[in-house]
Amino acid sequence: MRLKDRVALITGAGRGIGEAIARRFAAEGAIVVATDVMEENIKKLTNELNANGFRSMAIPVNVTNKNEVESMVQKVVSNYGRLDILINNAAINRDALTKKMTEEQWDTVIDINLKGSFLCAKAAAEPMMEQKYGKINNTASIGALGNIGQANYTASKMGVIGLTSTLALELARYNINVNCVSPGGTETTMTAGIPDNVRQKIIEGIPLKRFAKPEEIANLHLFLVSEEASFITGQTIFCDGGSSVGF
Ligand SMILES: NC(=O)c1ccc[n+]([C@@H]2O[C@H](COP(=O)([O-])OP(=O)(O)OC[C@H]3O[C@@H](n4cnc5c(N)ncnc54)[C@H](O)[C@@H]3O)[C@@H](O)[C@H]2O)c1
């Protein structure tokens, strides 16, 4: 087991990629703390994990709320005595062409995707610095490279890549690795609403000619927080079927 007894906090664990990470980490021996605004989903997930002999806890949290984020980390530390892994996975999209994008659409996406990652990393880094051990994975997107109708999402995800570089530099002296997983199109609720003809066009542009399964993104998260990746920090790795290469 690659994460035996590691305490791992996963944001946006209620469904999609976050849920896949929670299941994978639990199977690798981690104590999983599943957080999300969708309280029912994380309770259902952790009840199922615990019933199957894994160790997990659900904490409903909105990642944009500093007080909620800080008390979540305190709860984890008081329950388990440490926090080893943070997966900043929660995010949303609110797509519109820039000329039609509202200030509200801009602010909501930047707040959840970028500020939420900052708040969670800042709070999680406290116990990690004390214990001189930690792994933080952020989540960007192929969309960070630019996508029509996603100025807010693109900016948030490029911001997350920059956040990753600086956190890696600041936290290296405390033996904390900070990396970023950058998925391409993945079969989750986030992409479920894409009309079939648009989806087909997107898939034609992906060298591997398909979307990822959430489990394939979870595999990269697992590698980056495992001891096999102990000398990797500050990196953004695309898991996108080849979409980010070629011209
Ligand atoms: N699905 C894709 O094609 C794709 C592609 C590239 C990047 N990503 C990234 O992967 C990550 C996971 O995406 P997904 O496809 O599983 O999305 P999803 O919409 O299926 O799940 C996101 C989860 O985040 C939660 N969430 C949203 N706002 C929150 C908040 N304020 N506080 C706490 N939780 C909140 C949601 O409730 C949901 O459970 C995101 O960072 C996303 O940007 C996804």
The ligand as a MOL file (V3000), in Angstrom:
LIG
                    3D

  0  0  0     0  0            999 V3000
M  V30 BEGIN CTAB
M  V30 COUNTS 44 48 0 0 0
M  V30 BEGIN ATOM
M  V30 1 N -13.8300 17.0190 -16.0320 0
M  V30 2 C -12.9330 17.5690 -16.8190 0
M  V30 3 O -12.9860 17.4290 -18.0630 0
M  V30 4 C -11.7940 18.3770 -16.2600 0
M  V30 5 C -10.8040 18.8110 -17.1300 0
M  V30 6 C -9.7490 19.5580 -16.6500 0
M  V30 7 C -9.6810 19.8720 -15.2910 0
M  V30 8 N -10.6620 19.4240 -14.4690 0 CHG=1
M  V30 9 C -10.5300 19.7980 -13.0540 0
M  V30 10 O -10.6170 18.6370 -12.2470 0
M  V30 11 C -11.2090 18.9580 -10.9870 0
M  V30 12 C -12.3900 18.0610 -10.7110 0
M  V30 13 O -13.3280 18.2410 -11.7550 0
M  V30 14 P -14.5700 17.2660 -11.9890 0
M  V30 15 O -14.6920 17.0700 -13.4400 0
M  V30 16 O -14.4920 16.0900 -11.0930 0 CHG=-1
M  V30 17 O -15.7530 18.2660 -11.5380 0
M  V30 18 P -17.1640 17.9750 -10.8530 0
M  V30 19 O -17.9840 19.1650 -11.1640 0
M  V30 20 O -17.6680 16.6280 -11.2170 0
M  V30 21 O -16.7670 17.9570 -9.3010 0
M  V30 22 C -16.3070 19.1110 -8.6450 0
M  V30 23 C -16.6540 19.0090 -7.1780 0
M  V30 24 O -16.2300 20.2210 -6.5450 0
M  V30 25 C -17.2460 20.6050 -5.6330 0
M  V30 26 N -17.2170 22.0460 -5.3730 0
M  V30 27 C -17.6000 23.0430 -6.2130 0
M  V30 28 N -17.5000 24.2130 -5.6080 0
M  V30 29 C -17.0460 23.9730 -4.3530 0
M  V30 30 C -16.7430 24.8080 -3.2460 0
M  V30 31 N -16.9030 26.1350 -3.2960 0
M  V30 32 N -16.2610 24.2330 -2.1130 0
M  V30 33 C -16.1240 22.8890 -2.0490 0
M  V30 34 N -16.4030 22.0440 -3.0580 0
M  V30 35 C -16.8600 22.5890 -4.1980 0
M  V30 36 C -18.5360 20.1990 -6.3140 0
M  V30 37 O -19.6200 20.1400 -5.4010 0
M  V30 38 C -18.1550 18.8740 -6.9250 0
M  V30 39 O -18.4030 17.7870 -6.0630 0
M  V30 40 C -11.5510 20.4510 -11.0720 0
M  V30 41 O -10.4970 21.2060 -10.5270 0
M  V30 42 C -11.6460 20.6980 -12.5610 0
M  V30 43 O -11.4250 22.0600 -12.9000 0
M  V30 44 C -11.7210 18.7000 -14.9070 0
M  V30 END ATOM
M  V30 BEGIN BOND
M  V30 1 1 1 2
M  V30 2 2 2 3
M  V30 3 1 2 4
M  V30 4 1 4 5
M  V30 5 2 4 44
M  V30 6 2 5 6
M  V30 7 1 6 7
M  V30 8 2 7 8
M  V30 9 1 8 9
M  V30 10 1 8 44
M  V30 11 1 9 10
M  V30 12 1 9 42
M  V30 13 1 10 11
M  V30 14 1 11 12
M  V30 15 1 11 40
M  V30 16 1 12 13
M  V30 17 1 13 14
M  V30 18 2 14 15
M  V30 19 1 14 16
M  V30 20 1 14 17
M  V30 21 1 17 18
M  V30 22 2 18 19
M  V30 23 1 18 20
M  V30 24 1 18 21
M  V30 25 1 21 22
M  V30 26 1 22 23
M  V30 27 1 23 24
M  V30 28 1 23 38
M  V30 29 1 24 25
M  V30 30 1 25 26
M  V30 31 1 25 36
M  V30 32 1 26 27
M  V30 33 1 26 35
M  V30 34 2 27 28
M  V30 35 1 28 29
M  V30 36 1 29 30
M  V30 37 2 29 35
M  V30 38 1 30 31
M  V30 39 2 30 32
M  V30 40 1 32 33
M  V30 41 2 33 34
M  V30 42 1 34 35
M  V30 43 1 36 37
M  V30 44 1 36 38
M  V30 45 1 38 39
M  V30 46 1 40 41
M  V30 47 1 40 42
M  V30 48 1 42 43
M  V30 END BOND
M  V30 END CTAB
M  END
